[in-house]
Amino acid sequence: MPLYDYECEACGQVFEVFHKIDAPPEDLACPKCEGKKAKKIVAPFRTQFWSNFLDTMEKKISPHKFK
């Protein structure tokens, strides 16, 4: 089950929910105001692999920074 970010349409609170892919957001309650209207927001996705790749490229381009 993946972790999703939601924003409450009533109060603007952003919260995370761990649920099944096919679970409808209507069943979610805001932890702040307990409102039932939440919209899914897109969260950035990062991996350790990507971070390592960027560090390696930076070392190749600017080796003087890593001495």
PDBQT receptor file of N, H, CA, C and O in Angstrom, charges set to zero:
ATOM      1  N   MET A   1       0.841  -1.182   0.000  1.00  0.00    +0.000 N 
ATOM      2  CA  MET A   1       0.000   0.000   0.000  1.00  0.00    +0.000 C 
ATOM      3  C   MET A   1       0.882   1.239   0.000  1.00  0.00    +0.000 C 
ATOM      4  O   MET A   1       1.759   1.366   0.854  1.00  0.00    +0.000 OA
ATOM      5  N   PRO A   2       0.670   2.147  -0.930  1.00  0.00    +0.000 N 
ATOM      6  CA  PRO A   2       1.480   3.365  -1.022  1.00  0.00    +0.000 C 
ATOM      7  C   PRO A   2       1.016   4.475  -0.071  1.00  0.00    +0.000 C 
ATOM      8  O   PRO A   2      -0.080   4.430   0.489  1.00  0.00    +0.000 OA
ATOM      9  N   LEU A   3       1.872   5.447   0.082  1.00  0.00    +0.000 N 
ATOM     10  H   LEU A   3       2.761   5.483  -0.373  1.00  0.00    +0.000 HD
ATOM     11  CA  LEU A   3       1.617   6.613   0.919  1.00  0.00    +0.000 C 
ATOM     12  C   LEU A   3       1.232   7.770  -0.002  1.00  0.00    +0.000 C 
ATOM     13  O   LEU A   3       1.948   8.066  -0.959  1.00  0.00    +0.000 OA
ATOM     14  N   TYR A   4       0.113   8.421   0.282  1.00  0.00    +0.000 N 
ATOM     15  H   TYR A   4      -0.469   8.181   1.060  1.00  0.00    +0.000 HD
ATOM     16  CA  TYR A   4      -0.384   9.519  -0.538  1.00  0.00    +0.000 C 
ATOM     17  C   TYR A   4      -0.475  10.800   0.275  1.00  0.00    +0.000 C 
ATOM     18  O   TYR A   4      -0.702  10.765   1.484  1.00  0.00    +0.000 OA
ATOM     19  N   ASP A   5      -0.296  11.933  -0.400  1.00  0.00    +0.000 N 
ATOM     20  H   ASP A   5      -0.112  11.961  -1.383  1.00  0.00    +0.000 HD
ATOM     21  CA  ASP A   5      -0.477  13.246   0.212  1.00  0.00    +0.000 C 
ATOM     22  C   ASP A   5      -1.832  13.787  -0.223  1.00  0.00    +0.000 C 
ATOM     23  O   ASP A   5      -2.195  13.726  -1.398  1.00  0.00    +0.000 OA
ATOM     24  N   TYR A   6      -2.567  14.314   0.743  1.00  0.00    +0.000 N 
ATOM     25  H   TYR A   6      -2.272  14.364   1.697  1.00  0.00    +0.000 HD
ATOM     26  CA  TYR A   6      -3.878  14.916   0.481  1.00  0.00    +0.000 C 
ATOM     27  C   TYR A   6      -3.929  16.300   1.097  1.00  0.00    +0.000 C 
ATOM     28  O   TYR A   6      -3.234  16.595   2.069  1.00  0.00    +0.000 OA
ATOM     29  N   GLU A   7      -4.772  17.148   0.507  1.00  0.00    +0.000 N 
ATOM     30  H   GLU A   7      -5.337  16.908  -0.283  1.00  0.00    +0.000 HD
ATOM     31  CA  GLU A   7      -5.009  18.478   1.051  1.00  0.00    +0.000 C 
ATOM     32  C   GLU A   7      -6.501  18.630   1.310  1.00  0.00    +0.000 C 
ATOM     33  O   GLU A   7      -7.324  18.366   0.434  1.00  0.00    +0.000 OA
ATOM     34  N   CYS A   8      -6.840  19.058   2.519  1.00  0.00    +0.000 N 
ATOM     35  H   CYS A   8      -6.171  19.273   3.231  1.00  0.00    +0.000 HD
ATOM     36  CA  CYS A   8      -8.236  19.268   2.884  1.00  0.00    +0.000 C 
ATOM     37  C   CYS A   8      -8.746  20.509   2.155  1.00  0.00    +0.000 C 
ATOM     38  O   CYS A   8      -8.115  21.564   2.208  1.00  0.00    +0.000 OA
ATOM     39  N   GLU A   9      -9.864  20.386   1.487  1.00  0.00    +0.000 N 
ATOM     40  H   GLU A   9     -10.376  19.529   1.444  1.00  0.00    +0.000 HD
ATOM     41  CA  GLU A   9     -10.431  21.521   0.762  1.00  0.00    +0.000 C 
ATOM     42  C   GLU A   9     -11.102  22.518   1.695  1.00  0.00    +0.000 C 
ATOM     43  O   GLU A   9     -11.334  23.664   1.307  1.00  0.00    +0.000 OA
ATOM     44  N   ALA A  10     -11.415  22.106   2.906  1.00  0.00    +0.000 N 
ATOM     45  H   ALA A  10     -11.227  21.175   3.221  1.00  0.00    +0.000 HD
ATOM     46  CA  ALA A  10     -12.075  23.002   3.863  1.00  0.00    +0.000 C 
ATOM     47  C   ALA A  10     -11.068  23.908   4.575  1.00  0.00    +0.000 C 
ATOM     48  O   ALA A  10     -11.276  25.119   4.657  1.00  0.00    +0.000 OA
ATOM     49  N   CYS A  11      -9.970  23.324   5.096  1.00  0.00    +0.000 N 
ATOM     50  H   CYS A  11      -9.801  22.340   5.030  1.00  0.00    +0.000 HD
ATOM     51  CA  CYS A  11      -9.041  24.127   5.905  1.00  0.00    +0.000 C 
ATOM     52  C   CYS A  11      -7.642  24.248   5.306  1.00  0.00    +0.000 C 
ATOM     53  O   CYS A  11      -6.834  25.034   5.800  1.00  0.00    +0.000 OA
ATOM     54  N   GLY A  12      -7.337  23.487   4.250  1.00  0.00    +0.000 N 
ATOM     55  H   GLY A  12      -7.994  22.848   3.848  1.00  0.00    +0.000 HD
ATOM     56  CA  GLY A  12      -6.031  23.577   3.606  1.00  0.00    +0.000 C 
ATOM     57  C   GLY A  12      -4.937  22.730   4.246  1.00  0.00    +0.000 C 
ATOM     58  O   GLY A  12      -3.780  22.804   3.832  1.00  0.00    +0.000 OA
ATOM     59  N   GLN A  13      -5.280  21.936   5.238  1.00  0.00    +0.000 N 
ATOM     60  H   GLN A  13      -6.219  21.876   5.575  1.00  0.00    +0.000 HD
ATOM     61  CA  GLN A  13      -4.311  21.075   5.919  1.00  0.00    +0.000 C 
ATOM     62  C   GLN A  13      -3.805  19.993   4.957  1.00  0.00    +0.000 C 
ATOM     63  O   GLN A  13      -4.600  19.326   4.295  1.00  0.00    +0.000 OA
ATOM     64  N   VAL A  14      -2.485  19.825   4.884  1.00  0.00    +0.000 N 
ATOM     65  H   VAL A  14      -1.839  20.367   5.422  1.00  0.00    +0.000 HD
ATOM     66  CA  VAL A  14      -1.888  18.766   4.078  1.00  0.00    +0.000 C 
ATOM     67  C   VAL A  14      -1.552  17.612   5.016  1.00  0.00    +0.000 C 
ATOM     68  O   VAL A  14      -0.945  17.811   6.068  1.00  0.00    +0.000 OA
ATOM     69  N   PHE A  15      -1.956  16.398   4.622  1.00  0.00    +0.000 N 
ATOM     70  H   PHE A  15      -2.449  16.237   3.767  1.00  0.00    +0.000 HD
ATOM     71  CA  PHE A  15      -1.710  15.225   5.457  1.00  0.00    +0.000 C 
ATOM     72  C   PHE A  15      -1.429  14.009   4.580  1.00  0.00    +0.000 C 
ATOM     73  O   PHE A  15      -1.801  13.968   3.407  1.00  0.00    +0.000 OA
ATOM     74  N   GLU A  16      -0.765  13.019   5.176  1.00  0.00    +0.000 N 
ATOM     75  H   GLU A  16      -0.464  13.052   6.128  1.00  0.00    +0.000 HD
ATOM     76  CA  GLU A  16      -0.413  11.802   4.467  1.00  0.00    +0.000 C 
ATOM     77  C   GLU A  16      -1.348  10.668   4.881  1.00  0.00    +0.000 C 
ATOM     78  O   GLU A  16      -1.772  10.579   6.033  1.00  0.00    +0.000 OA
ATOM     79  N   VAL A  17      -1.655   9.810   3.918  1.00  0.00    +0.000 N 
ATOM     80  H   VAL A  17      -1.311   9.882   2.982  1.00  0.00    +0.000 HD
ATOM     81  CA  VAL A  17      -2.522   8.668   4.177  1.00  0.00    +0.000 C 
ATOM     82  C   VAL A  17      -1.906   7.432   3.527  1.00  0.00    +0.000 C 
ATOM     83  O   VAL A  17      -1.476   7.474   2.374  1.00  0.00    +0.000 OA
ATOM     84  N   PHE A  18      -1.868   6.360   4.260  1.00  0.00    +0.000 N 
ATOM     85  H   PHE A  18      -2.217   6.325   5.196  1.00  0.00    +0.000 HD
ATOM     86  CA  PHE A  18      -1.371   5.080   3.790  1.00  0.00    +0.000 C 
ATOM     87  C   PHE A  18      -2.582   4.204   3.509  1.00  0.00    +0.000 C 
ATOM     88  O   PHE A  18      -3.216   3.706   4.439  1.00  0.00    +0.000 OA
ATOM     89  N   HIS A  19      -2.916   4.007   2.208  1.00  0.00    +0.000 N 
ATOM     90  H   HIS A  19      -2.400   4.411   1.452  1.00  0.00    +0.000 HD
ATOM     91  CA  HIS A  19      -4.108   3.237   1.872  1.00  0.00    +0.000 C 
ATOM     92  C   HIS A  19      -3.961   2.559   0.524  1.00  0.00    +0.000 C 
ATOM     93  O   HIS A  19      -2.991   2.782  -0.200  1.00  0.00    +0.000 OA
ATOM     94  N   LYS A  20      -4.933   1.733   0.202  1.00  0.00    +0.000 N 
ATOM     95  H   LYS A  20      -5.721   1.551   0.790  1.00  0.00    +0.000 HD
ATOM     96  CA  LYS A  20      -4.929   1.016  -1.070  1.00  0.00    +0.000 C 
ATOM     97  C   LYS A  20      -5.094   1.986  -2.228  1.00  0.00    +0.000 C 
ATOM     98  O   LYS A  20      -5.634   3.081  -2.066  1.00  0.00    +0.000 OA
ATOM     99  N   ILE A  21      -4.627   1.576  -3.388  1.00  0.00    +0.000 N 
ATOM    100  H   ILE A  21      -4.188   0.687  -3.519  1.00  0.00    +0.000 HD
ATOM    101  CA  ILE A  21      -4.684   2.422  -4.579  1.00  0.00    +0.000 C 
ATOM    102  C   ILE A  21      -6.118   2.766  -4.960  1.00  0.00    +0.000 C 
ATOM    103  O   ILE A  21      -6.394   3.893  -5.373  1.00  0.00    +0.000 OA
ATOM    104  N   ASP A  22      -7.025   1.818  -4.829  1.00  0.00    +0.000 N 
ATOM    105  H   ASP A  22      -6.801   0.903  -4.494  1.00  0.00    +0.000 HD
ATOM    106  CA  ASP A  22      -8.401   2.038  -5.268  1.00  0.00    +0.000 C 
ATOM    107  C   ASP A  22      -9.314   2.616  -4.188  1.00  0.00    +0.000 C 
ATOM    108  O   ASP A  22     -10.522   2.711  -4.402  1.00  0.00    +0.000 OA
ATOM    109  N   ALA A  23      -8.769   3.004  -3.035  1.00  0.00    +0.000 N 
ATOM    110  H   ALA A  23      -7.787   2.926  -2.861  1.00  0.00    +0.000 HD
ATOM    111  CA  ALA A  23      -9.596   3.579  -1.970  1.00  0.00    +0.000 C 
ATOM    112  C   ALA A  23     -10.010   5.004  -2.356  1.00  0.00    +0.000 C 
ATOM    113  O   ALA A  23      -9.150   5.817  -2.695  1.00  0.00    +0.000 OA
ATOM    114  N   PRO A  24     -11.293   5.316  -2.312  1.00  0.00    +0.000 N 
ATOM    115  CA  PRO A  24     -11.740   6.660  -2.693  1.00  0.00    +0.000 C 
ATOM    116  C   PRO A  24     -11.397   7.694  -1.616  1.00  0.00    +0.000 C 
ATOM    117  O   PRO A  24     -11.464   7.391  -0.425  1.00  0.00    +0.000 OA
ATOM    118  N   PRO A  25     -11.032   8.912  -2.028  1.00  0.00    +0.000 N 
ATOM    119  CA  PRO A  25     -10.690   9.952  -1.047  1.00  0.00    +0.000 C 
ATOM    120  C   PRO A  25     -11.888  10.447  -0.248  1.00  0.00    +0.000 C 
ATOM    121  O   PRO A  25     -11.704  11.153   0.743  1.00  0.00    +0.000 OA
ATOM    122  N   GLU A  26     -13.101  10.101  -0.647  1.00  0.00    +0.000 N 
ATOM    123  H   GLU A  26     -13.249   9.528  -1.452  1.00  0.00    +0.000 HD
ATOM    124  CA  GLU A  26     -14.286  10.529   0.097  1.00  0.00    +0.000 C 
ATOM    125  C   GLU A  26     -14.330   9.898   1.489  1.00  0.00    +0.000 C 
ATOM    126  O   GLU A  26     -14.990  10.418   2.388  1.00  0.00    +0.000 OA
ATOM    127  N   ASP A  27     -13.631   8.786   1.663  1.00  0.00    +0.000 N 
ATOM    128  H   ASP A  27     -13.095   8.364   0.933  1.00  0.00    +0.000 HD
ATOM    129  CA  ASP A  27     -13.624   8.093   2.948  1.00  0.00    +0.000 C 
ATOM    130  C   ASP A  27     -12.611   8.685   3.928  1.00  0.00    +0.000 C 
ATOM    131  O   ASP A  27     -12.554   8.265   5.084  1.00  0.00    +0.000 OA
ATOM    132  N   LEU A  28     -11.823   9.642   3.485  1.00  0.00    +0.000 N 
ATOM    133  H   LEU A  28     -11.869   9.983   2.547  1.00  0.00    +0.000 HD
ATOM    134  CA  LEU A  28     -10.781  10.212   4.325  1.00  0.00    +0.000 C 
ATOM    135  C   LEU A  28     -11.302  11.395   5.131  1.00  0.00    +0.000 C 
ATOM    136  O   LEU A  28     -12.111  12.184   4.643  1.00  0.00    +0.000 OA
ATOM    137  N   ALA A  29     -10.838  11.508   6.350  1.00  0.00    +0.000 N 
ATOM    138  H   ALA A  29     -10.181  10.867   6.747  1.00  0.00    +0.000 HD
ATOM    139  CA  ALA A  29     -11.198  12.645   7.201  1.00  0.00    +0.000 C 
ATOM    140  C   ALA A  29      -9.936  13.441   7.505  1.00  0.00    +0.000 C 
ATOM    141  O   ALA A  29      -8.889  12.869   7.805  1.00  0.00    +0.000 OA
ATOM    142  N   CYS A  30     -10.041  14.747   7.426  1.00  0.00    +0.000 N 
ATOM    143  H   CYS A  30     -10.892  15.213   7.182  1.00  0.00    +0.000 HD
ATOM    144  CA  CYS A  30      -8.927  15.629   7.745  1.00  0.00    +0.000 C 
ATOM    145  C   CYS A  30      -8.589  15.500   9.235  1.00  0.00    +0.000 C 
ATOM    146  O   CYS A  30      -9.490  15.537  10.074  1.00  0.00    +0.000 OA
ATOM    147  N   PRO A  31      -7.314  15.352   9.569  1.00  0.00    +0.000 N 
ATOM    148  CA  PRO A  31      -6.953  15.233  10.983  1.00  0.00    +0.000 C 
ATOM    149  C   PRO A  31      -7.134  16.534  11.770  1.00  0.00    +0.000 C 
ATOM    150  O   PRO A  31      -7.202  16.510  12.999  1.00  0.00    +0.000 OA
ATOM    151  N   LYS A  32      -7.213  17.663  11.070  1.00  0.00    +0.000 N 
ATOM    152  H   LYS A  32      -7.158  17.682  10.072  1.00  0.00    +0.000 HD
ATOM    153  CA  LYS A  32      -7.344  18.954  11.756  1.00  0.00    +0.000 C 
ATOM    154  C   LYS A  32      -8.817  19.331  11.984  1.00  0.00    +0.000 C 
ATOM    155  O   LYS A  32      -9.232  19.603  13.110  1.00  0.00    +0.000 OA
ATOM    156  N   CYS A  33      -9.596  19.342  10.896  1.00  0.00    +0.000 N 
ATOM    157  H   CYS A  33      -9.260  19.121   9.981  1.00  0.00    +0.000 HD
ATOM    158  CA  CYS A  33     -10.990  19.800  11.007  1.00  0.00    +0.000 C 
ATOM    159  C   CYS A  33     -12.009  18.675  10.828  1.00  0.00    +0.000 C 
ATOM    160  O   CYS A  33     -13.213  18.898  10.961  1.00  0.00    +0.000 OA
ATOM    161  N   GLU A  34     -11.533  17.479  10.531  1.00  0.00    +0.000 N 
ATOM    162  H   GLU A  34     -10.556  17.298  10.424  1.00  0.00    +0.000 HD
ATOM    163  CA  GLU A  34     -12.368  16.300  10.303  1.00  0.00    +0.000 C 
ATOM    164  C   GLU A  34     -13.298  16.443   9.102  1.00  0.00    +0.000 C 
ATOM    165  O   GLU A  34     -14.315  15.756   9.006  1.00  0.00    +0.000 OA
ATOM    166  N   GLY A  35     -12.935  17.346   8.185  1.00  0.00    +0.000 N 
ATOM    167  H   GLY A  35     -12.109  17.904   8.263  1.00  0.00    +0.000 HD
ATOM    168  CA  GLY A  35     -13.705  17.499   6.954  1.00  0.00    +0.000 C 
ATOM    169  C   GLY A  35     -13.536  16.280   6.070  1.00  0.00    +0.000 C 
ATOM    170  O   GLY A  35     -12.513  15.598   6.127  1.00  0.00    +0.000 OA
ATOM    171  N   LYS A  36     -14.537  16.009   5.254  1.00  0.00    +0.000 N 
ATOM    172  H   LYS A  36     -15.368  16.564   5.207  1.00  0.00    +0.000 HD
ATOM    173  CA  LYS A  36     -14.533  14.823   4.404  1.00  0.00    +0.000 C 
ATOM    174  C   LYS A  36     -14.137  15.103   2.957  1.00  0.00    +0.000 C 
ATOM    175  O   LYS A  36     -14.154  14.190   2.131  1.00  0.00    +0.000 OA
ATOM    176  N   LYS A  37     -13.782  16.341   2.637  1.00  0.00    +0.000 N 
ATOM    177  H   LYS A  37     -13.768  17.082   3.308  1.00  0.00    +0.000 HD
ATOM    178  CA  LYS A  37     -13.383  16.668   1.273  1.00  0.00    +0.000 C 
ATOM    179  C   LYS A  37     -11.879  16.863   1.226  1.00  0.00    +0.000 C 
ATOM    180  O   LYS A  37     -11.346  17.832   1.766  1.00  0.00    +0.000 OA
ATOM    181  N   ALA A  38     -11.206  15.930   0.573  1.00  0.00    +0.000 N 
ATOM    182  H   ALA A  38     -11.639  15.143   0.134  1.00  0.00    +0.000 HD
ATOM    183  CA  ALA A  38      -9.753  16.012   0.429  1.00  0.00    +0.000 C 
ATOM    184  C   ALA A  38      -9.394  15.724  -1.020  1.00  0.00    +0.000 C 
ATOM    185  O   ALA A  38     -10.020  14.889  -1.673  1.00  0.00    +0.000 OA
ATOM    186  N   LYS A  39      -8.382  16.422  -1.513  1.00  0.00    +0.000 N 
ATOM    187  H   LYS A  39      -7.874  17.100  -0.982  1.00  0.00    +0.000 HD
ATOM    188  CA  LYS A  39      -7.919  16.169  -2.873  1.00  0.00    +0.000 C 
ATOM    189  C   LYS A  39      -6.485  15.669  -2.814  1.00  0.00    +0.000 C 
ATOM    190  O   LYS A  39      -5.684  16.114  -1.993  1.00  0.00    +0.000 OA
ATOM    191  N   LYS A  40      -6.185  14.742  -3.694  1.00  0.00    +0.000 N 
ATOM    192  H   LYS A  40      -6.836  14.380  -4.361  1.00  0.00    +0.000 HD
ATOM    193  CA  LYS A  40      -4.850  14.167  -3.751  1.00  0.00    +0.000 C 
ATOM    194  C   LYS A  40      -3.912  15.186  -4.387  1.00  0.00    +0.000 C 
ATOM    195  O   LYS A  40      -4.245  15.797  -5.402  1.00  0.00    +0.000 OA
ATOM    196  N   ILE A  41      -2.749  15.363  -3.791  1.00  0.00    +0.000 N 
ATOM    197  H   ILE A  41      -2.478  14.867  -2.967  1.00  0.00    +0.000 HD
ATOM    198  CA  ILE A  41      -1.758  16.274  -4.365  1.00  0.00    +0.000 C 
ATOM    199  C   ILE A  41      -0.547  15.457  -4.803  1.00  0.00    +0.000 C 
ATOM    200  O   ILE A  41      -0.245  14.409  -4.233  1.00  0.00    +0.000 OA
ATOM    201  N   VAL A  42       0.125  15.949  -5.811  1.00  0.00    +0.000 N 
ATOM    202  H   VAL A  42      -0.120  16.800  -6.275  1.00  0.00    +0.000 HD
ATOM    203  CA  VAL A  42       1.284  15.254  -6.353  1.00  0.00    +0.000 C 
ATOM    204  C   VAL A  42       2.496  15.607  -5.517  1.00  0.00    +0.000 C 
ATOM    205  O   VAL A  42       2.821  16.780  -5.330  1.00  0.00    +0.000 OA
ATOM    206  N   ALA A  43       3.157  14.583  -5.019  1.00  0.00    +0.000 N 
ATOM    207  H   ALA A  43       2.893  13.631  -5.171  1.00  0.00    +0.000 HD
ATOM    208  CA  ALA A  43       4.359  14.769  -4.207  1.00  0.00    +0.000 C 
ATOM    209  C   ALA A  43       5.586  14.440  -5.055  1.00  0.00    +0.000 C 
ATOM    210  O   ALA A  43       5.518  13.578  -5.932  1.00  0.00    +0.000 OA
ATOM    211  N   PRO A  44       6.693  15.111  -4.804  1.00  0.00    +0.000 N 
ATOM    212  CA  PRO A  44       7.916  14.788  -5.551  1.00  0.00    +0.000 C 
ATOM    213  C   PRO A  44       8.397  13.386  -5.204  1.00  0.00    +0.000 C 
ATOM    214  O   PRO A  44       8.228  12.917  -4.078  1.00  0.00    +0.000 OA
ATOM    215  N   PHE A  45       8.990  12.732  -6.176  1.00  0.00    +0.000 N 
ATOM    216  H   PHE A  45       9.127  13.113  -7.091  1.00  0.00    +0.000 HD
ATOM    217  CA  PHE A  45       9.491  11.385  -5.975  1.00  0.00    +0.000 C 
ATOM    218  C   PHE A  45      11.009  11.412  -6.119  1.00  0.00    +0.000 C 
ATOM    219  O   PHE A  45      11.539  11.876  -7.128  1.00  0.00    +0.000 OA
ATOM    220  N   ARG A  46      11.688  10.919  -5.116  1.00  0.00    +0.000 N 
ATOM    221  H   ARG A  46      11.257  10.542  -4.296  1.00  0.00    +0.000 HD
ATOM    222  CA  ARG A  46      13.148  10.888  -5.153  1.00  0.00    +0.000 C 
ATOM    223  C   ARG A  46      13.628   9.522  -4.703  1.00  0.00    +0.000 C 
ATOM    224  O   ARG A  46      12.982   8.836  -3.910  1.00  0.00    +0.000 OA
ATOM    225  N   THR A  47      14.771   9.153  -5.229  1.00  0.00    +0.000 N 
ATOM    226  H   THR A  47      15.296   9.710  -5.872  1.00  0.00    +0.000 HD
ATOM    227  CA  THR A  47      15.398   7.908  -4.805  1.00  0.00    +0.000 C 
ATOM    228  C   THR A  47      16.850   8.184  -4.461  1.00  0.00    +0.000 C 
ATOM    229  O   THR A  47      17.413   9.198  -4.873  1.00  0.00    +0.000 OA
ATOM    230  N   GLN A  48      17.441   7.298  -3.721  1.00  0.00    +0.000 N 
ATOM    231  H   GLN A  48      16.984   6.474  -3.386  1.00  0.00    +0.000 HD
ATOM    232  CA  GLN A  48      18.857   7.422  -3.386  1.00  0.00    +0.000 C 
ATOM    233  C   GLN A  48      19.704   7.305  -4.643  1.00  0.00    +0.000 C 
ATOM    234  O   GLN A  48      20.746   7.950  -4.754  1.00  0.00    +0.000 OA
ATOM    235  N   PHE A  49      19.260   6.485  -5.590  1.00  0.00    +0.000 N 
ATOM    236  H   PHE A  49      18.413   5.961  -5.499  1.00  0.00    +0.000 HD
ATOM    237  CA  PHE A  49      19.997   6.320  -6.840  1.00  0.00    +0.000 C 
ATOM    238  C   PHE A  49      20.148   7.656  -7.555  1.00  0.00    +0.000 C 
ATOM    239  O   PHE A  49      21.238   7.987  -8.019  1.00  0.00    +0.000 OA
ATOM    240  N   TRP A  50      19.074   8.424  -7.649  1.00  0.00    +0.000 N 
ATOM    241  H   TRP A  50      18.188   8.155  -7.271  1.00  0.00    +0.000 HD
ATOM    242  CA  TRP A  50      19.106   9.713  -8.343  1.00  0.00    +0.000 C 
ATOM    243  C   TRP A  50      20.048  10.684  -7.625  1.00  0.00    +0.000 C 
ATOM    244  O   TRP A  50      20.798  11.413  -8.275  1.00  0.00    +0.000 OA
ATOM    245  N   SER A  51      20.013  10.696  -6.319  1.00  0.00    +0.000 N 
ATOM    246  H   SER A  51      19.404  10.104  -5.792  1.00  0.00    +0.000 HD
ATOM    247  CA  SER A  51      20.895  11.563  -5.546  1.00  0.00    +0.000 C 
ATOM    248  C   SER A  51      22.356  11.191  -5.775  1.00  0.00    +0.000 C 
ATOM    249  O   SER A  51      23.202  12.069  -5.947  1.00  0.00    +0.000 OA
ATOM    250  N   ASN A  52      22.649   9.911  -5.776  1.00  0.00    +0.000 N 
ATOM    251  H   ASN A  52      21.962   9.199  -5.636  1.00  0.00    +0.000 HD
ATOM    252  CA  ASN A  52      24.022   9.459  -6.035  1.00  0.00    +0.000 C 
ATOM    253  C   ASN A  52      24.471   9.830  -7.436  1.00  0.00    +0.000 C 
ATOM    254  O   ASN A  52      25.617  10.236  -7.629  1.00  0.00    +0.000 OA
ATOM    255  N   PHE A  53      23.593   9.698  -8.409  1.00  0.00    +0.000 N 
ATOM    256  H   PHE A  53      22.662   9.368  -8.252  1.00  0.00    +0.000 HD
ATOM    257  CA  PHE A  53      23.909  10.064  -9.781  1.00  0.00    +0.000 C 
ATOM    258  C   PHE A  53      24.259  11.552  -9.881  1.00  0.00    +0.000 C 
ATOM    259  O   PHE A  53      25.243  11.918 -10.524  1.00  0.00    +0.000 OA
ATOM    260  N   LEU A  54      23.451  12.409  -9.243  1.00  0.00    +0.000 N 
ATOM    261  H   LEU A  54      22.652  12.112  -8.721  1.00  0.00    +0.000 HD
ATOM    262  CA  LEU A  54      23.713  13.848  -9.286  1.00  0.00    +0.000 C 
ATOM    263  C   LEU A  54      25.041  14.195  -8.609  1.00  0.00    +0.000 C 
ATOM    264  O   LEU A  54      25.783  15.048  -9.096  1.00  0.00    +0.000 OA
ATOM    265  N   ASP A  55      25.339  13.535  -7.489  1.00  0.00    +0.000 N 
ATOM    266  H   ASP A  55      24.737  12.842  -7.093  1.00  0.00    +0.000 HD
ATOM    267  CA  ASP A  55      26.617  13.771  -6.809  1.00  0.00    +0.000 C 
ATOM    268  C   ASP A  55      27.787  13.365  -7.689  1.00  0.00    +0.000 C 
ATOM    269  O   ASP A  55      28.793  14.072  -7.747  1.00  0.00    +0.000 OA
ATOM    270  N   THR A  56      27.668  12.241  -8.371  1.00  0.00    +0.000 N 
ATOM    271  H   THR A  56      26.850  11.667  -8.323  1.00  0.00    +0.000 HD
ATOM    272  CA  THR A  56      28.730  11.773  -9.259  1.00  0.00    +0.000 C 
ATOM    273  C   THR A  56      28.946  12.749 -10.409  1.00  0.00    +0.000 C 
ATOM    274  O   THR A  56      30.085  13.054 -10.762  1.00  0.00    +0.000 OA
ATOM    275  N   MET A  57      27.867  13.232 -10.984  1.00  0.00    +0.000 N 
ATOM    276  H   MET A  57      26.942  12.983 -10.697  1.00  0.00    +0.000 HD
ATOM    277  CA  MET A  57      27.984  14.186 -12.089  1.00  0.00    +0.000 C 
ATOM    278  C   MET A  57      28.599  15.497 -11.616  1.00  0.00    +0.000 C 
ATOM    279  O   MET A  57      29.404  16.089 -12.334  1.00  0.00    +0.000 OA
ATOM    280  N   GLU A  58      28.239  15.958 -10.431  1.00  0.00    +0.000 N 
ATOM    281  H   GLU A  58      27.585  15.477  -9.847  1.00  0.00    +0.000 HD
ATOM    282  CA  GLU A  58      28.806  17.185  -9.887  1.00  0.00    +0.000 C 
ATOM    283  C   GLU A  58      30.305  17.023  -9.664  1.00  0.00    +0.000 C 
ATOM    284  O   GLU A  58      31.073  17.952  -9.917  1.00  0.00    +0.000 OA
ATOM    285  N   LYS A  59      30.726  15.853  -9.192  1.00  0.00    +0.000 N 
ATOM    286  H   LYS A  59      30.102  15.099  -8.986  1.00  0.00    +0.000 HD
ATOM    287  CA  LYS A  59      32.159  15.596  -8.982  1.00  0.00    +0.000 C 
ATOM    288  C   LYS A  59      32.920  15.611 -10.297  1.00  0.00    +0.000 C 
ATOM    289  O   LYS A  59      34.067  16.055 -10.343  1.00  0.00    +0.000 OA
ATOM    290  N   LYS A  60      32.298  15.131 -11.366  1.00  0.00    +0.000 N 
ATOM    291  H   LYS A  60      31.366  14.770 -11.329  1.00  0.00    +0.000 HD
ATOM    292  CA  LYS A  60      32.944  15.129 -12.679  1.00  0.00    +0.000 C 
ATOM    293  C   LYS A  60      33.038  16.541 -13.254  1.00  0.00    +0.000 C 
ATOM    294  O   LYS A  60      34.038  16.900 -13.877  1.00  0.00    +0.000 OA
ATOM    295  N   ILE A  61      32.003  17.330 -13.044  1.00  0.00    +0.000 N 
ATOM    296  H   ILE A  61      31.191  17.039 -12.538  1.00  0.00    +0.000 HD
ATOM    297  CA  ILE A  61      31.954  18.678 -13.614  1.00  0.00    +0.000 C 
ATOM    298  C   ILE A  61      32.796  19.664 -12.805  1.00  0.00    +0.000 C 
ATOM    299  O   ILE A  61      33.494  20.503 -13.374  1.00  0.00    +0.000 OA
ATOM    300  N   SER A  62      32.730  19.561 -11.494  1.00  0.00    +0.000 N 
ATOM    301  H   SER A  62      32.163  18.879 -11.032  1.00  0.00    +0.000 HD
ATOM    302  CA  SER A  62      33.450  20.502 -10.608  1.00  0.00    +0.000 C 
ATOM    303  C   SER A  62      34.255  19.748  -9.553  1.00  0.00    +0.000 C 
ATOM    304  O   SER A  62      33.903  19.757  -8.374  1.00  0.00    +0.000 OA
ATOM    305  N   PRO A  63      35.337  19.096  -9.979  1.00  0.00    +0.000 N 
ATOM    306  CA  PRO A  63      36.109  18.304  -8.997  1.00  0.00    +0.000 C 
ATOM    307  C   PRO A  63      36.763  19.153  -7.927  1.00  0.00    +0.000 C 
ATOM    308  O   PRO A  63      37.058  18.647  -6.845  1.00  0.00    +0.000 OA
ATOM    309  N   HIS A  64      37.001  20.436  -8.196  1.00  0.00    +0.000 N 
ATOM    310  H   HIS A  64      36.762  20.848  -9.076  1.00  0.00    +0.000 HD
ATOM    311  CA  HIS A  64      37.639  21.302  -7.203  1.00  0.00    +0.000 C 
ATOM    312  C   HIS A  64      36.765  21.511  -5.966  1.00  0.00    +0.000 C 
ATOM    313  O   HIS A  64      37.287  21.861  -4.908  1.00  0.00    +0.000 OA
ATOM    314  N   LYS A  65      35.468  21.308  -6.067  1.00  0.00    +0.000 N 
ATOM    315  H   LYS A  65      35.044  21.023  -6.927  1.00  0.00    +0.000 HD
ATOM    316  CA  LYS A  65      34.578  21.464  -4.925  1.00  0.00    +0.000 C 
ATOM    317  C   LYS A  65      34.699  20.320  -3.926  1.00  0.00    +0.000 C 
ATOM    318  O   LYS A  65      34.286  20.455  -2.774  1.00  0.00    +0.000 OA
ATOM    319  N   PHE A  66      35.263  19.193  -4.362  1.00  0.00    +0.000 N 
ATOM    320  H   PHE A  66      35.598  19.084  -5.297  1.00  0.00    +0.000 HD
ATOM    321  CA  PHE A  66      35.280  17.987  -3.523  1.00  0.00    +0.000 C 
ATOM    322  C   PHE A  66      36.679  17.618  -3.058  1.00  0.00    +0.000 C 
ATOM    323  O   PHE A  66      36.916  16.467  -2.693  1.00  0.00    +0.000 OA
ATOM    324  N   LYS A  67      37.611  18.562  -3.061  1.00  0.00    +0.000 N 
ATOM    325  H   LYS A  67      37.419  19.497  -3.358  1.00  0.00    +0.000 HD
ATOM    326  CA  LYS A  67      38.977  18.268  -2.594  1.00  0.00    +0.000 C 
ATOM    327  C   LYS A  67      39.073  18.428  -1.117  1.00  0.00    +0.000 C 
ATOM    328  O   LYS A  67      40.142  18.224  -0.542  1.00  0.00    +0.000 OA
TER     329      LYS A  67
